[in-house]
Amino acid sequence: MNCKTEYAGVDIELAKKIAKDNHLKLKIVNMQFDSLLGALKTGKIDVIISGMTTNPERKKEVDFTKPYMLTNNIMLIKKADKDNYHSIKDFDGKKVGAQKSTKQEKIAQTEINDSEVTSLSRLPDVILALKSGKVSSVVIEKPVAEAYSKQNPDLDFANVKFNEEKKPTCIAVPKNSPIISLKLLEQESMLSIKVKLRQQQVWD
């Protein structure tokens, strides 16, 4: 989000393309991640396009489209600290940040020994905690981390890997919703979005 309160990124560009293809007026609602499913189920929002991955618990509550992106998680750190971190073990006992109620929070809690996890509702607040030294690192999706590192030259990636495979990121819709029949995902749509984001130096 920039100073004009305009939203940007992979998810936003996808939402704009879907709205355009289906002749819909797009309204973006900025919400905390852990409140999204409840808002979708109660009709406060129509779809979730917010880097959400599927799991058995979520599938009981909502339906998902085909994946629009396969992604993995990485560790975002201060560039000045990069020489201090060479493996996951180097983060043992450290303060680690993550967005609340996400896969990244679970990774921080389970894959880093004796870590003190700081979970915040808004990802920008987690990044601010890293920049201000309140946490040593942030578990974050790779495309999101790339965008933040390009906007913040003082941030970089630690050369470590988590015990995971690439995860499918999908659009969530209400159970048995006719909205699933909309042209939510097409190869041409994602290709045009990726080209635009590469031009903006958001997507490698």
Backbone torsions as a table, in degrees:
resi	resn	phi	psi	omega
1	MET	NA	131.0	-179.8
2	ASN	-100.6	-175.2	-172.7
3	CYS	-67.5	-14.3	178.4
4	LYS	-93.3	11.4	-178.6
5	THR	57.2	41.6	172.3
6	GLU	-105.6	138.7	-175.9
7	TYR	-96.0	147.8	-178.0
8	ALA	-143.8	160.9	178.0
9	GLY	129.4	176.8	-177.0
10	VAL	-57.6	-50.7	-176.9
11	ASP	-63.1	-40.2	-178.3
12	ILE	-67.1	-43.6	179.0
13	GLU	-63.3	-37.0	177.4
14	LEU	-65.6	-43.1	178.6
15	ALA	-60.9	-42.1	178.9
16	LYS	-63.1	-40.9	-178.9
17	LYS	-67.7	-40.9	178.6
18	ILE	-63.2	-44.7	179.4
19	ALA	-61.6	-42.6	-179.8
20	LYS	-65.4	-45.0	-177.8
21	ASP	-65.2	-27.8	-176.7
22	ASN	-107.2	10.3	177.1
23	HIS	55.6	47.7	-179.6
24	LEU	-114.5	151.3	173.8
25	LYS	-86.8	124.3	-175.6
26	LEU	-90.9	128.7	172.1
27	LYS	-123.0	116.8	-179.0
28	ILE	-93.8	125.9	179.6
29	VAL	-110.9	119.0	179.5
30	ASN	-84.1	113.3	-176.0
31	MET	-133.5	161.2	173.5
32	GLN	-70.8	142.3	-173.5
33	PHE	-59.0	-40.5	-175.7
34	ASP	-73.2	-4.7	177.9
35	SER	-104.4	-1.3	-173.0
36	LEU	-66.7	-47.1	-177.5
37	LEU	-61.8	-43.0	178.3
38	GLY	-62.2	-40.5	179.3
39	ALA	-66.4	-37.1	178.4
40	LEU	-68.0	-43.0	-177.5
41	LYS	-68.2	-29.5	-178.8
42	THR	-94.9	1.9	175.3
43	GLY	84.7	9.3	178.0
44	LYS	-71.1	-28.0	174.3
45	ILE	-133.1	160.9	-175.6
46	ASP	-97.7	-34.9	179.1
47	VAL	-144.7	160.8	173.2
48	ILE	-115.9	117.5	173.2
49	ILE	-125.0	84.7	-170.8
50	SER	-149.8	45.8	177.4
51	GLY	62.4	32.2	-175.7
52	MET	-88.3	130.6	174.8
53	THR	-98.4	159.7	-179.0
54	THR	-88.4	151.7	168.9
55	ASN	-153.9	164.6	-176.1
56	PRO	-56.5	-37.6	-179.3
57	GLU	-65.8	-44.8	-179.7
58	ARG	-67.6	-34.8	-179.5
59	LYS	-66.2	-22.9	175.9
60	LYS	-71.8	-24.6	-173.8
61	GLU	-100.0	-33.8	-175.6
62	VAL	-142.0	168.9	173.4
63	ASP	-101.3	157.6	-179.5
64	PHE	-127.4	147.3	173.9
65	THR	-79.8	-179.3	169.6
66	LYS	-64.7	153.9	-179.2
67	PRO	-61.9	142.7	173.0
68	TYR	-106.8	-4.0	178.8
69	MET	-164.8	139.6	170.8
70	LEU	-104.0	128.5	-174.4
71	THR	-141.6	159.6	174.3
72	ASN	-127.8	171.0	-177.2
73	ASN	-104.9	148.2	178.9
74	ILE	-135.2	175.4	179.1
75	MET	-107.2	118.4	178.0
76	LEU	-93.4	131.8	-177.5
77	ILE	-137.1	174.7	171.2
78	LYS	-75.0	137.2	-178.5
79	LYS	-58.0	-35.0	-179.1
80	ALA	-65.2	-19.8	-177.6
81	ASP	-99.7	4.1	-171.2
82	LYS	-58.9	-36.6	-178.8
83	ASP	-69.7	-10.8	-178.5
84	ASN	-88.4	-12.8	-173.4
85	TYR	-124.9	116.5	-179.2
86	HIS	-125.1	-13.6	178.5
87	SER	-152.8	168.9	178.3
88	ILE	-58.7	-34.6	-178.2
89	LYS	-61.2	-26.5	179.8
90	ASP	-67.8	-13.5	178.6
91	PHE	-97.7	-1.1	179.7
92	ASP	-57.4	130.7	178.1
93	GLY	78.1	1.9	-178.7
94	LYS	-89.2	163.2	172.5
95	LYS	-83.9	121.6	-175.3
96	VAL	-122.0	135.2	-178.8
97	GLY	-100.1	152.4	175.5
98	ALA	-161.3	158.2	175.2
99	GLN	-77.9	137.3	-174.7
100	LYS	-62.8	140.6	175.2
101	SER	63.2	34.6	179.3
102	THR	-121.7	168.5	174.2
103	LYS	-59.4	-35.1	-178.7
104	GLN	-65.1	-37.3	176.9
105	GLU	-63.1	-42.2	-179.8
106	LYS	-64.0	-40.0	177.9
107	ILE	-61.8	-45.9	-179.8
108	ALA	-61.2	-34.8	-177.5
109	GLN	-78.6	-28.7	-171.5
110	THR	-108.8	-24.5	-173.5
111	GLU	-104.9	-6.6	179.7
112	ILE	-117.9	117.2	-174.6
113	ASN	-67.4	133.0	174.9
114	ASP	55.6	28.1	-180.0
115	SER	-76.9	149.2	173.1
116	GLU	-102.6	103.8	-172.2
117	VAL	-88.4	125.9	173.5
118	THR	-101.4	108.8	-178.3
119	SER	-105.0	121.5	-179.8
120	LEU	-122.1	151.8	-174.8
121	SER	-70.3	-34.5	-175.9
122	ARG	-110.2	130.1	-178.9
123	LEU	-60.9	-40.8	176.8
124	PRO	-56.2	-31.9	177.7
125	ASP	-70.1	-33.6	177.1
126	VAL	-67.0	-42.4	178.4
127	ILE	-63.7	-39.9	177.9
128	LEU	-63.2	-37.7	177.7
129	ALA	-63.0	-36.8	176.7
130	LEU	-67.2	-48.0	-177.3
131	LYS	-65.0	-30.2	-179.0
132	SER	-89.9	-1.3	176.4
133	GLY	85.5	9.9	179.5
134	LYS	-75.5	-26.1	172.2
135	VAL	-130.4	156.9	-178.3
136	SER	-85.4	-21.4	-172.6
137	SER	-164.5	169.5	179.2
138	VAL	-137.2	128.1	171.8
139	VAL	-82.8	125.7	-169.0
140	ILE	-154.8	152.6	176.9
141	GLU	-65.8	143.3	-174.5
142	LYS	-58.0	-48.6	-179.4
143	PRO	-61.6	-35.0	178.6
144	VAL	-69.8	-41.9	178.8
145	ALA	-62.3	-39.1	179.1
146	GLU	-62.5	-40.9	179.2
147	ALA	-64.4	-44.8	-179.5
148	TYR	-66.3	-38.5	-178.9
149	SER	-67.8	-31.6	177.9
150	LYS	-73.8	-29.1	176.9
151	GLN	-83.1	-20.4	-176.9
152	ASN	-130.4	92.0	-176.5
153	PRO	-60.3	-16.1	179.4
154	ASP	-82.3	-0.5	179.4
155	LEU	-109.0	152.7	-178.5
156	ASP	-153.9	179.6	-179.9
157	PHE	-105.7	141.2	171.6
158	ALA	-82.7	141.8	-177.5
159	ASN	-83.4	66.6	-179.8
160	VAL	-131.9	158.8	179.8
161	LYS	-127.3	144.5	176.0
162	PHE	-95.4	162.9	-179.1
163	ASN	-83.0	76.1	-176.2
164	GLU	-155.9	159.8	170.2
165	GLU	-99.7	168.1	176.3
166	LYS	-62.4	137.3	-175.2
167	LYS	-105.7	140.8	177.4
168	PRO	-77.9	129.0	175.6
169	THR	-98.9	126.9	-172.0
170	CYS	-128.3	166.1	171.4
171	ILE	-90.0	132.5	177.4
172	ALA	-98.6	137.7	178.5
173	VAL	-134.5	161.4	178.9
174	PRO	-59.9	153.3	178.5
175	LYS	-56.4	131.9	176.4
176	ASN	55.8	32.8	-177.1
177	SER	-83.5	138.8	175.8
178	PRO	-66.5	-13.5	-179.3
179	ILE	-64.7	-19.2	179.5
180	ILE	-65.5	-20.2	-178.7
181	SER	-81.7	-9.3	177.3
182	LEU	-66.8	161.6	177.7
183	LYS	-76.5	73.8	-174.7
184	LEU	-74.6	-37.9	-176.0
185	LEU	-138.0	127.3	173.7
186	GLU	-139.0	149.2	-179.4
187	GLN	-57.1	-40.2	-178.6
188	GLU	-64.1	-36.2	-179.8
189	SER	-63.7	-49.3	-177.9
190	MET	-67.2	-35.1	178.8
191	LEU	-63.3	-44.9	-179.2
192	SER	-66.6	-35.2	178.8
193	ILE	-67.1	-43.8	-179.2
194	LYS	-63.1	-40.6	178.4
195	VAL	-61.3	-45.6	-179.3
196	LYS	-62.4	-42.5	-178.0
197	LEU	-70.9	-32.0	175.4
198	ARG	-65.5	-39.2	177.5
199	GLN	-62.8	-32.7	178.5
200	GLN	-85.4	-0.6	-178.1
201	GLN	60.5	39.5	176.2
202	VAL	-106.3	-27.6	-176.0
203	TRP	-124.1	127.1	175.9
204	ASP	-91.2	NA	NA
